[in-house]
Amino acid sequence: MVKKEKKIILFSSPGCSWCNVAKNFFKTHKIKFKEIDISRDIKASQDCQRHGCKGVPVVLIGSKWICGFDQKKIEKTLEI
């Protein structure tokens, strides 16, 4: 499982199929995460864009930004 509990934020939007894939991934691995809907939170949307992410999902693990659902990057960052 995850060696060290890192804070995870999933930036998503309604109707995003890859956002659902990301949510299911975290739930399947019993990993806690906070979800932020960027269609309701303009500041969060701007933060994602500032870090080079033009679409959702965006996964923030600790201080590492991952644009899109990149399972290998997520697993490596979480050390699972």
mmCIF file as gemmi writes it, N, C-alpha and C atoms, coordinates in Angstrom:
data_model
loop_
_atom_site.group_PDB
_atom_site.id
_atom_site.type_symbol
_atom_site.label_atom_id
_atom_site.label_alt_id
_atom_site.label_comp_id
_atom_site.label_asym_id
_atom_site.label_entity_id
_atom_site.label_seq_id
_atom_site.pdbx_PDB_ins_code
_atom_site.Cartn_x
_atom_site.Cartn_y
_atom_site.Cartn_z
_atom_site.occupancy
_atom_site.B_iso_or_equiv
_atom_site.pdbx_formal_charge
_atom_site.auth_seq_id
_atom_site.auth_asym_id
_atom_site.pdbx_PDB_model_num
ATOM 1 N N . MET Axp A 1 ? 0.845 -1.193 0 1 0 ? 1 A 1
ATOM 2 C CA . MET Axp A 1 ? 0 0 0 1 0 ? 1 A 1
ATOM 3 C C . MET Axp A 1 ? 0.884 1.247 0 1 0 ? 1 A 1
ATOM 4 N N . VAL Axp A 2 ? 0.298 2.375 0.165 1 0 ? 2 A 1
ATOM 5 C CA . VAL Axp A 2 ? 1.021 3.639 0.136 1 0 ? 2 A 1
ATOM 6 C C . VAL Axp A 2 ? 1.938 3.709 1.351 1 0 ? 2 A 1
ATOM 7 N N . LYS Axp A 3 ? 3.228 3.968 1.103 1 0 ? 3 A 1
ATOM 8 C CA . LYS Axp A 3 ? 4.208 4.014 2.189 1 0 ? 3 A 1
ATOM 9 C C . LYS Axp A 3 ? 3.934 5.166 3.143 1 0 ? 3 A 1
ATOM 10 N N . LYS Axp A 4 ? 3.775 6.362 2.583 1 0 ? 4 A 1
ATOM 11 C CA . LYS Axp A 4 ? 3.556 7.549 3.402 1 0 ? 4 A 1
ATOM 12 C C . LYS Axp A 4 ? 2.298 8.235 2.893 1 0 ? 4 A 1
ATOM 13 N N . GLU Axp A 5 ? 1.421 8.564 3.79 1 0 ? 5 A 1
ATOM 14 C CA . GLU Axp A 5 ? 0.149 9.193 3.419 1 0 ? 5 A 1
ATOM 15 C C . GLU Axp A 5 ? 0.424 10.583 2.851 1 0 ? 5 A 1
ATOM 16 N N . LYS Axp A 6 ? 0.216 10.751 1.55 1 0 ? 6 A 1
ATOM 17 C CA . LYS Axp A 6 ? 0.394 12.039 0.898 1 0 ? 6 A 1
ATOM 18 C C . LYS Axp A 6 ? -0.978 12.623 0.617 1 0 ? 6 A 1
ATOM 19 N N . LYS Axp A 7 ? -1.06 13.946 0.699 1 0 ? 7 A 1
ATOM 20 C CA . LYS Axp A 7 ? -2.324 14.608 0.415 1 0 ? 7 A 1
ATOM 21 C C . LYS Axp A 7 ? -2.591 14.547 -1.087 1 0 ? 7 A 1
ATOM 22 N N . ILE Axp A 8 ? -3.78 14.094 -1.447 1 0 ? 8 A 1
ATOM 23 C CA . ILE Axp A 8 ? -4.14 13.934 -2.854 1 0 ? 8 A 1
ATOM 24 C C . ILE Axp A 8 ? -5.383 14.763 -3.158 1 0 ? 8 A 1
ATOM 25 N N . ILE Axp A 9 ? -5.281 15.558 -4.202 1 0 ? 9 A 1
ATOM 26 C CA . ILE Axp A 9 ? -6.429 16.336 -4.668 1 0 ? 9 A 1
ATOM 27 C C . ILE Axp A 9 ? -6.679 15.956 -6.124 1 0 ? 9 A 1
ATOM 28 N N . LEU Axp A 10 ? -7.919 15.648 -6.435 1 0 ? 10 A 1
ATOM 29 C CA . LEU Axp A 10 ? -8.323 15.337 -7.803 1 0 ? 10 A 1
ATOM 30 C C . LEU Axp A 10 ? -9.18 16.497 -8.307 1 0 ? 10 A 1
ATOM 31 N N . PHE Axp A 11 ? -8.672 17.184 -9.319 1 0 ? 11 A 1
ATOM 32 C CA . PHE Axp A 11 ? -9.434 18.254 -9.96 1 0 ? 11 A 1
ATOM 33 C C . PHE Axp A 11 ? -10.21 17.613 -11.102 1 0 ? 11 A 1
ATOM 34 N N . SER Axp A 12 ? -11.522 17.803 -11.1 1 0 ? 12 A 1
ATOM 35 C CA . SER Axp A 12 ? -12.375 17.13 -12.075 1 0 ? 12 A 1
ATOM 36 C C . SER Axp A 12 ? -13.478 18.056 -12.548 1 0 ? 12 A 1
ATOM 37 N N . SER Axp A 13 ? -14.277 17.532 -13.48 1 0 ? 13 A 1
ATOM 38 C CA . SER Axp A 13 ? -15.476 18.257 -13.919 1 0 ? 13 A 1
ATOM 39 C C . SER Axp A 13 ? -16.564 17.232 -14.202 1 0 ? 13 A 1
ATOM 40 N N . PRO Axp A 14 ? -17.822 17.647 -14.095 1 0 ? 14 A 1
ATOM 41 C CA . PRO Axp A 14 ? -18.929 16.713 -14.335 1 0 ? 14 A 1
ATOM 42 C C . PRO Axp A 14 ? -18.886 16.159 -15.76 1 0 ? 14 A 1
ATOM 43 N N . GLY Axp A 15 ? -19.202 14.895 -15.89 1 0 ? 15 A 1
ATOM 44 C CA . GLY Axp A 15 ? -19.266 14.279 -17.205 1 0 ? 15 A 1
ATOM 45 C C . GLY Axp A 15 ? -17.92 13.891 -17.793 1 0 ? 15 A 1
ATOM 46 N N . CYS Axp A 16 ? -16.857 14.022 -17.023 1 0 ? 16 A 1
ATOM 47 C CA . CYS Axp A 16 ? -15.513 13.683 -17.494 1 0 ? 16 A 1
ATOM 48 C C . CYS Axp A 16 ? -15.256 12.196 -17.244 1 0 ? 16 A 1
ATOM 49 N N . SER Axp A 17 ? -15.151 11.404 -18.321 1 0 ? 17 A 1
ATOM 50 C CA . SER Axp A 17 ? -14.983 9.957 -18.151 1 0 ? 17 A 1
ATOM 51 C C . SER Axp A 17 ? -13.637 9.6 -17.53 1 0 ? 17 A 1
ATOM 52 N N . TRP Axp A 18 ? -12.579 10.324 -17.877 1 0 ? 18 A 1
ATOM 53 C CA . TRP Axp A 18 ? -11.271 10.035 -17.275 1 0 ? 18 A 1
ATOM 54 C C . TRP Axp A 18 ? -11.234 10.417 -15.802 1 0 ? 18 A 1
ATOM 55 N N . CYS Axp A 19 ? -12.043 11.405 -15.404 1 0 ? 19 A 1
ATOM 56 C CA . CYS Axp A 19 ? -12.148 11.763 -13.987 1 0 ? 19 A 1
ATOM 57 C C . CYS Axp A 19 ? -12.745 10.579 -13.218 1 0 ? 19 A 1
ATOM 58 N N . ASN Axp A 20 ? -13.742 9.929 -13.816 1 0 ? 20 A 1
ATOM 59 C CA . ASN Axp A 20 ? -14.351 8.755 -13.179 1 0 ? 20 A 1
ATOM 60 C C . ASN Axp A 20 ? -13.355 7.604 -13.076 1 0 ? 20 A 1
ATOM 61 N N . VAL Axp A 21 ? -12.518 7.44 -14.093 1 0 ? 21 A 1
ATOM 62 C CA . VAL Axp A 21 ? -11.475 6.407 -14.054 1 0 ? 21 A 1
ATOM 63 C C . VAL Axp A 21 ? -10.532 6.695 -12.888 1 0 ? 21 A 1
ATOM 64 N N . ALA Axp A 22 ? -10.127 7.956 -12.734 1 0 ? 22 A 1
ATOM 65 C CA . ALA Axp A 22 ? -9.222 8.343 -11.642 1 0 ? 22 A 1
ATOM 66 C C . ALA Axp A 22 ? -9.873 8.085 -10.28 1 0 ? 22 A 1
ATOM 67 N N . LYS Axp A 23 ? -11.136 8.476 -10.126 1 0 ? 23 A 1
ATOM 68 C CA . LYS Axp A 23 ? -11.844 8.254 -8.852 1 0 ? 23 A 1
ATOM 69 C C . LYS Axp A 23 ? -11.917 6.769 -8.529 1 0 ? 23 A 1
ATOM 70 N N . ASN Axp A 24 ? -12.244 5.966 -9.532 1 0 ? 24 A 1
ATOM 71 C CA . ASN Axp A 24 ? -12.331 4.517 -9.324 1 0 ? 24 A 1
ATOM 72 C C . ASN Axp A 24 ? -10.973 3.927 -8.957 1 0 ? 24 A 1
ATOM 73 N N . PHE Axp A 25 ? -9.904 4.44 -9.567 1 0 ? 25 A 1
ATOM 74 C CA . PHE Axp A 25 ? -8.553 3.981 -9.242 1 0 ? 25 A 1
ATOM 75 C C . PHE Axp A 25 ? -8.261 4.214 -7.763 1 0 ? 25 A 1
ATOM 76 N N . PHE Axp A 26 ? -8.514 5.435 -7.289 1 0 ? 26 A 1
ATOM 77 C CA . PHE Axp A 26 ? -8.242 5.75 -5.88 1 0 ? 26 A 1
ATOM 78 C C . PHE Axp A 26 ? -9.119 4.921 -4.939 1 0 ? 26 A 1
ATOM 79 N N . LYS Axp A 27 ? -10.385 4.771 -5.283 1 0 ? 27 A 1
ATOM 80 C CA . LYS Axp A 27 ? -11.296 3.989 -4.442 1 0 ? 27 A 1
ATOM 81 C C . LYS Axp A 27 ? -10.886 2.517 -4.401 1 0 ? 27 A 1
ATOM 82 N N . THR Axp A 28 ? -10.509 1.96 -5.552 1 0 ? 28 A 1
ATOM 83 C CA . THR Axp A 28 ? -10.088 0.558 -5.622 1 0 ? 28 A 1
ATOM 84 C C . THR Axp A 28 ? -8.862 0.309 -4.752 1 0 ? 28 A 1
ATOM 85 N N . HIS Axp A 29 ? -7.953 1.283 -4.726 1 0 ? 29 A 1
ATOM 86 C CA . HIS Axp A 29 ? -6.725 1.159 -3.935 1 0 ? 29 A 1
ATOM 87 C C . HIS Axp A 29 ? -6.89 1.695 -2.504 1 0 ? 29 A 1
ATOM 88 N N . LYS Axp A 30 ? -8.132 2.046 -2.145 1 0 ? 30 A 1
ATOM 89 C CA . LYS Axp A 30 ? -8.438 2.581 -0.811 1 0 ? 30 A 1
ATOM 90 C C . LYS Axp A 30 ? -7.539 3.77 -0.448 1 0 ? 30 A 1
ATOM 91 N N . ILE Axp A 31 ? -7.402 4.669 -1.4 1 0 ? 31 A 1
ATOM 92 C CA . ILE Axp A 31 ? -6.583 5.867 -1.224 1 0 ? 31 A 1
ATOM 93 C C . ILE Axp A 31 ? -7.518 7.058 -1.042 1 0 ? 31 A 1
ATOM 94 N N . LYS Axp A 32 ? -7.32 7.779 0.059 1 0 ? 32 A 1
ATOM 95 C CA . LYS Axp A 32 ? -8.155 8.951 0.33 1 0 ? 32 A 1
ATOM 96 C C . LYS Axp A 32 ? -7.748 10.086 -0.594 1 0 ? 32 A 1
ATOM 97 N N . PHE Axp A 33 ? -8.748 10.813 -1.072 1 0 ? 33 A 1
ATOM 98 C CA . PHE Axp A 33 ? -8.483 11.971 -1.923 1 0 ? 33 A 1
ATOM 99 C C . PHE Axp A 33 ? -9.594 12.986 -1.756 1 0 ? 33 A 1
ATOM 100 N N . LYS Axp A 34 ? -9.247 14.232 -2.054 1 0 ? 34 A 1
ATOM 101 C CA . LYS Axp A 34 ? -10.237 15.303 -2.034 1 0 ? 34 A 1
ATOM 102 C C . LYS Axp A 34 ? -10.537 15.646 -3.484 1 0 ? 34 A 1
ATOM 103 N N . GLU Axp A 35 ? -11.803 15.797 -3.802 1 0 ? 35 A 1
ATOM 104 C CA . GLU Axp A 35 ? -12.188 16.134 -5.177 1 0 ? 35 A 1
ATOM 105 C C . GLU Axp A 35 ? -12.624 17.589 -5.249 1 0 ? 35 A 1
ATOM 106 N N . ILE Axp A 36 ? -12.116 18.297 -6.255 1 0 ? 36 A 1
ATOM 107 C CA . ILE Axp A 36 ? -12.514 19.681 -6.494 1 0 ? 36 A 1
ATOM 108 C C . ILE Axp A 36 ? -13.052 19.783 -7.917 1 0 ? 36 A 1
ATOM 109 N N . ASP Axp A 37 ? -14.276 20.268 -8.041 1 0 ? 37 A 1
ATOM 110 C CA . ASP Axp A 37 ? -14.926 20.447 -9.338 1 0 ? 37 A 1
ATOM 111 C C . ASP Axp A 37 ? -14.486 21.802 -9.908 1 0 ? 37 A 1
ATOM 112 N N . ILE Axp A 38 ? -13.663 21.763 -10.962 1 0 ? 38 A 1
ATOM 113 C CA . ILE Axp A 38 ? -13.137 23.024 -11.499 1 0 ? 38 A 1
ATOM 114 C C . ILE Axp A 38 ? -14.198 23.858 -12.216 1 0 ? 38 A 1
ATOM 115 N N . SER Axp A 39 ? -15.335 23.249 -12.534 1 0 ? 39 A 1
ATOM 116 C CA . SER Axp A 39 ? -16.397 24.04 -13.164 1 0 ? 39 A 1
ATOM 117 C C . SER Axp A 39 ? -17.082 24.937 -12.127 1 0 ? 39 A 1
ATOM 118 N N . ARG Axp A 40 ? -16.876 24.622 -10.851 1 0 ? 40 A 1
ATOM 119 C CA . ARG Axp A 40 ? -17.455 25.433 -9.774 1 0 ? 40 A 1
ATOM 120 C C . ARG Axp A 40 ? -16.403 26.26 -9.041 1 0 ? 40 A 1
ATOM 121 N N . ASP Axp A 41 ? -15.127 25.967 -9.285 1 0 ? 41 A 1
ATOM 122 C CA . ASP Axp A 41 ? -14.043 26.636 -8.565 1 0 ? 41 A 1
ATOM 123 C C . ASP Axp A 41 ? -13.051 27.216 -9.579 1 0 ? 41 A 1
ATOM 124 N N . ILE Axp A 42 ? -13.246 28.471 -9.922 1 0 ? 42 A 1
ATOM 125 C CA . ILE Axp A 42 ? -12.426 29.129 -10.945 1 0 ? 42 A 1
ATOM 126 C C . ILE Axp A 42 ? -10.962 29.205 -10.515 1 0 ? 42 A 1
ATOM 127 N N . LYS Axp A 43 ? -10.707 29.464 -9.232 1 0 ? 43 A 1
ATOM 128 C CA . LYS Axp A 43 ? -9.327 29.542 -8.745 1 0 ? 43 A 1
ATOM 129 C C . LYS Axp A 43 ? -8.613 28.202 -8.94 1 0 ? 43 A 1
ATOM 130 N N . ALA Axp A 44 ? -9.299 27.109 -8.656 1 0 ? 44 A 1
ATOM 131 C CA . ALA Axp A 44 ? -8.706 25.778 -8.846 1 0 ? 44 A 1
ATOM 132 C C . ALA Axp A 44 ? -8.398 25.546 -10.325 1 0 ? 44 A 1
ATOM 133 N N . SER Axp A 45 ? -9.297 25.958 -11.186 1 0 ? 45 A 1
ATOM 134 C CA . SER Axp A 45 ? -9.086 25.829 -12.632 1 0 ? 45 A 1
ATOM 135 C C . SER Axp A 45 ? -7.846 26.615 -13.056 1 0 ? 45 A 1
ATOM 136 N N . GLN Axp A 46 ? -7.707 27.821 -12.53 1 0 ? 46 A 1
ATOM 137 C CA . GLN Axp A 46 ? -6.55 28.654 -12.858 1 0 ? 46 A 1
ATOM 138 C C . GLN Axp A 46 ? -5.258 28.031 -12.33 1 0 ? 46 A 1
ATOM 139 N N . ASP Axp A 47 ? -5.309 27.429 -11.138 1 0 ? 47 A 1
ATOM 140 C CA . ASP Axp A 47 ? -4.129 26.755 -10.575 1 0 ? 47 A 1
ATOM 141 C C . ASP Axp A 47 ? -3.683 25.628 -11.499 1 0 ? 47 A 1
ATOM 142 N N . CYS Axp A 48 ? -4.628 24.84 -11.994 1 0 ? 48 A 1
ATOM 143 C CA . CYS Axp A 48 ? -4.314 23.736 -12.905 1 0 ? 48 A 1
ATOM 144 C C . CYS Axp A 48 ? -3.645 24.274 -14.167 1 0 ? 48 A 1
ATOM 145 N N . GLN Axp A 49 ? -4.22 25.335 -14.733 1 0 ? 49 A 1
ATOM 146 C CA . GLN Axp A 49 ? -3.669 25.92 -15.956 1 0 ? 49 A 1
ATOM 147 C C . GLN Axp A 49 ? -2.276 26.479 -15.718 1 0 ? 49 A 1
ATOM 148 N N . ARG Axp A 50 ? -2.063 27.076 -14.561 1 0 ? 50 A 1
ATOM 149 C CA . ARG Axp A 50 ? -0.763 27.645 -14.219 1 0 ? 50 A 1
ATOM 150 C C . ARG Axp A 50 ? 0.321 26.561 -14.166 1 0 ? 50 A 1
ATOM 151 N N . HIS Axp A 51 ? -0.099 25.335 -13.857 1 0 ? 51 A 1
ATOM 152 C CA . HIS Axp A 51 ? 0.847 24.223 -13.793 1 0 ? 51 A 1
ATOM 153 C C . HIS Axp A 51 ? 0.882 23.429 -15.1 1 0 ? 51 A 1
ATOM 154 N N . GLY Axp A 52 ? 0.361 24.01 -16.172 1 0 ? 52 A 1
ATOM 155 C CA . GLY Axp A 52 ? 0.471 23.422 -17.506 1 0 ? 52 A 1
ATOM 156 C C . GLY Axp A 52 ? -0.614 22.421 -17.871 1 0 ? 52 A 1
ATOM 157 N N . CYS Axp A 53 ? -1.623 22.295 -17.032 1 0 ? 53 A 1
ATOM 158 C CA . CYS Axp A 53 ? -2.698 21.329 -17.299 1 0 ? 53 A 1
ATOM 159 C C . CYS Axp A 53 ? -3.865 22.05 -17.964 1 0 ? 53 A 1
ATOM 160 N N . LYS Axp A 54 ? -4.195 21.618 -19.167 1 0 ? 54 A 1
ATOM 161 C CA . LYS Axp A 54 ? -5.245 22.3 -19.929 1 0 ? 54 A 1
ATOM 162 C C . LYS Axp A 54 ? -6.606 21.627 -19.827 1 0 ? 54 A 1
ATOM 163 N N . GLY Axp A 55 ? -6.652 20.42 -19.293 1 0 ? 55 A 1
ATOM 164 C CA . GLY Axp A 55 ? -7.916 19.708 -19.153 1 0 ? 55 A 1
ATOM 165 C C . GLY Axp A 55 ? -7.939 18.916 -17.863 1 0 ? 55 A 1
ATOM 166 N N . VAL Axp A 56 ? -8.991 18.18 -17.644 1 0 ? 56 A 1
ATOM 167 C CA . VAL Axp A 56 ? -9.118 17.346 -16.452 1 0 ? 56 A 1
ATOM 168 C C . VAL Axp A 56 ? -9.099 15.878 -16.87 1 0 ? 56 A 1
ATOM 169 N N . PRO Axp A 57 ? -8.799 14.978 -15.984 1 0 ? 57 A 1
ATOM 170 C CA . PRO Axp A 57 ? -8.497 15.204 -14.583 1 0 ? 57 A 1
ATOM 171 C C . PRO Axp A 57 ? -7.072 15.727 -14.385 1 0 ? 57 A 1
ATOM 172 N N . VAL Axp A 58 ? -6.893 16.395 -13.251 1 0 ? 58 A 1
ATOM 173 C CA . VAL Axp A 58 ? -5.57 16.792 -12.798 1 0 ? 58 A 1
ATOM 174 C C . VAL Axp A 58 ? -5.436 16.211 -11.398 1 0 ? 58 A 1
ATOM 175 N N . VAL Axp A 59 ? -4.304 15.552 -11.155 1 0 ? 59 A 1
ATOM 176 C CA . VAL Axp A 59 ? -4.076 14.937 -9.848 1 0 ? 59 A 1
ATOM 177 C C . VAL Axp A 59 ? -2.914 15.666 -9.197 1 0 ? 59 A 1
ATOM 178 N N . LEU Axp A 60 ? -3.13 16.156 -7.984 1 0 ? 60 A 1
ATOM 179 C CA . LEU Axp A 60 ? -2.079 16.802 -7.199 1 0 ? 60 A 1
ATOM 180 C C . LEU Axp A 60 ? -1.748 15.881 -6.032 1 0 ? 60 A 1
ATOM 181 N N . ILE Axp A 61 ? -0.528 15.354 -6.029 1 0 ? 61 A 1
ATOM 182 C CA . ILE Axp A 61 ? -0.083 14.462 -4.959 1 0 ? 61 A 1
ATOM 183 C C . ILE Axp A 61 ? 1.05 15.175 -4.243 1 0 ? 61 A 1
ATOM 184 N N . GLY Axp A 62 ? 0.787 15.595 -3.015 1 0 ? 62 A 1
ATOM 185 C CA . GLY Axp A 62 ? 1.772 16.415 -2.31 1 0 ? 62 A 1
ATOM 186 C C . GLY Axp A 62 ? 1.947 17.706 -3.089 1 0 ? 62 A 1
ATOM 187 N N . SER Axp A 63 ? 3.142 17.904 -3.66 1 0 ? 63 A 1
ATOM 188 C CA . SER Axp A 63 ? 3.39 19.104 -4.465 1 0 ? 63 A 1
ATOM 189 C C . SER Axp A 63 ? 3.593 18.752 -5.936 1 0 ? 63 A 1
ATOM 190 N N . LYS Axp A 64 ? 3.32 17.502 -6.316 1 0 ? 64 A 1
ATOM 191 C CA . LYS Axp A 64 ? 3.516 17.045 -7.705 1 0 ? 64 A 1
ATOM 192 C C . LYS Axp A 64 ? 2.202 17.083 -8.482 1 0 ? 64 A 1
ATOM 193 N N . TRP Axp A 65 ? 2.207 17.821 -9.586 1 0 ? 65 A 1
ATOM 194 C CA . TRP Axp A 65 ? 1.037 17.957 -10.451 1 0 ? 65 A 1
ATOM 195 C C . TRP Axp A 65 ? 1.117 16.933 -11.576 1 0 ? 65 A 1
ATOM 196 N N . ILE Axp A 66 ? 0.041 16.191 -11.795 1 0 ? 66 A 1
ATOM 197 C CA . ILE Axp A 66 ? -0.026 15.218 -12.879 1 0 ? 66 A 1
ATOM 198 C C . ILE Axp A 66 ? -1.231 15.578 -13.741 1 0 ? 66 A 1
ATOM 199 N N . CYS Axp A 67 ? -0.956 15.928 -14.991 1 0 ? 67 A 1
ATOM 200 C CA . CYS Axp A 67 ? -2.016 16.324 -15.925 1 0 ? 67 A 1
ATOM 201 C C . CYS Axp A 67 ? -2.569 15.069 -16.591 1 0 ? 67 A 1
ATOM 202 N N . GLY Axp A 68 ? -3.874 14.902 -16.524 1 0 ? 68 A 1
ATOM 203 C CA . GLY Axp A 68 ? -4.51 13.722 -17.1 1 0 ? 68 A 1
ATOM 204 C C . GLY Axp A 68 ? -4.386 12.538 -16.16 1 0 ? 68 A 1
ATOM 205 N N . PHE Axp A 69 ? -5.044 11.437 -16.522 1 0 ? 69 A 1
ATOM 206 C CA . PHE Axp A 69 ? -4.948 10.23 -15.695 1 0 ? 69 A 1
ATOM 207 C C . PHE Axp A 69 ? -3.769 9.407 -16.212 1 0 ? 69 A 1
ATOM 208 N N . ASP Axp A 70 ? -2.614 9.584 -15.572 1 0 ? 70 A 1
ATOM 209 C CA . ASP Axp A 70 ? -1.4 8.849 -15.925 1 0 ? 70 A 1
ATOM 210 C C . ASP Axp A 70 ? -1.141 7.858 -14.79 1 0 ? 70 A 1
ATOM 211 N N . GLN Axp A 71 ? -1.705 6.663 -14.944 1 0 ? 71 A 1
ATOM 212 C CA . GLN Axp A 71 ? -1.671 5.676 -13.865 1 0 ? 71 A 1
ATOM 213 C C . GLN Axp A 71 ? -0.246 5.35 -13.421 1 0 ? 71 A 1
ATOM 214 N N . LYS Axp A 72 ? 0.669 5.207 -14.384 1 0 ? 72 A 1
ATOM 215 C CA . LYS Axp A 72 ? 2.059 4.87 -14.025 1 0 ? 72 A 1
ATOM 216 C C . LYS Axp A 72 ? 2.697 5.973 -13.185 1 0 ? 72 A 1
ATOM 217 N N . LYS Axp A 73 ? 2.476 7.227 -13.564 1 0 ? 73 A 1
ATOM 218 C CA . LYS Axp A 73 ? 3.025 8.351 -12.802 1 0 ? 73 A 1
ATOM 219 C C . LYS Axp A 73 ? 2.419 8.412 -11.405 1 0 ? 73 A 1
ATOM 220 N N . ILE Axp A 74 ? 1.105 8.181 -11.332 1 0 ? 74 A 1
ATOM 221 C CA . ILE Axp A 74 ? 0.42 8.208 -10.039 1 0 ? 74 A 1
ATOM 222 C C . ILE Axp A 74 ? 0.968 7.112 -9.135 1 0 ? 74 A 1
ATOM 223 N N . GLU Axp A 75 ? 1.087 5.891 -9.672 1 0 ? 75 A 1
ATOM 224 C CA . GLU Axp A 75 ? 1.6 4.764 -8.877 1 0 ? 75 A 1
ATOM 225 C C . GLU Axp A 75 ? 3.038 5.025 -8.425 1 0 ? 75 A 1
ATOM 226 N N . LYS Axp A 76 ? 3.851 5.578 -9.306 1 0 ? 76 A 1
ATOM 227 C CA . LYS Axp A 76 ? 5.242 5.869 -8.955 1 0 ? 76 A 1
ATOM 228 C C . LYS Axp A 76 ? 5.304 6.932 -7.864 1 0 ? 76 A 1
ATOM 229 N N . THR Axp A 77 ? 4.502 7.982 -8.003 1 0 ? 77 A 1
ATOM 230 C CA . THR Axp A 77 ? 4.5 9.069 -7.024 1 0 ? 77 A 1
ATOM 231 C C . THR Axp A 77 ? 4.006 8.58 -5.666 1 0 ? 77 A 1
ATOM 232 N N . LEU Axp A 78 ? 3.022 7.677 -5.672 1 0 ? 78 A 1
ATOM 233 C CA . LEU Axp A 78 ? 2.484 7.138 -4.42 1 0 ? 78 A 1
ATOM 234 C C . LEU Axp A 78 ? 3.284 5.926 -3.906 1 0 ? 78 A 1
ATOM 235 N N . GLU Axp A 79 ? 4.24 5.478 -4.713 1 0 ? 79 A 1
ATOM 236 C CA . GLU Axp A 79 ? 5.073 4.335 -4.363 1 0 ? 79 A 1
ATOM 237 C C . GLU Axp A 79 ? 4.225 3.081 -4.105 1 0 ? 79 A 1
ATOM 238 N N . ILE Axp A 80 ? 3.31 2.805 -5.048 1 0 ? 80 A 1
ATOM 239 C CA . ILE Axp A 80 ? 2.491 1.579 -4.934 1 0 ? 80 A 1
ATOM 240 C C . ILE Axp A 80 ? 2.741 0.667 -6.123 1 0 ? 80 A 1
